[in-house]
């Protein structure tokens, strides 16, 4: 069961990173996010 949840968490992380990475620097700035923060923000999501 833990393996399935870990996989789901990883997929959600990757989807978040991918979606944020597609935004321009201006769009990220409007959200208050710097490009170097994307991975740490994605890790926090849940």
N, C-alpha and C positions, 0 to 999 in steps of 0.2 A: 504494500500500500504506500509506503514511504517513497519507493522508487517512482511510482506513478505521480505522486504529488511533486517530487523533485523535478520530474520531466515537465510537468505543467508549469511550475514556477520558472524553469529555464525558458520555456517557450514564451511565456508572458514577458520575461526580461528581454529576450531577443526582439520581440515585437515592439516593445517600448523603445529600445535603442534604435531600431530601424526607423520607426515613425519619427522620433525626434531628430535623427540624423538627416532625414529628408528635408527638414525645415531650414530655411535660410538663417543666417546669423541675425538678421533683423527680426525675424519671427521669433527666434529663441529669446532675443533681448526683450521683446514685447511680453514674453512669458516670465521674464526674470531669470532666464537660464543662460549660462555660458556654455559654449560647446564642450569644454573640458569637464563639465558637470554631468553630462548625459548618462554615463555609465553608473555613477553613484546614485543619481536620481532613479534610474531604472531598477537598481538593487533595492531601493527603499520601497518601491511601489508594492502594493498588495492590498 
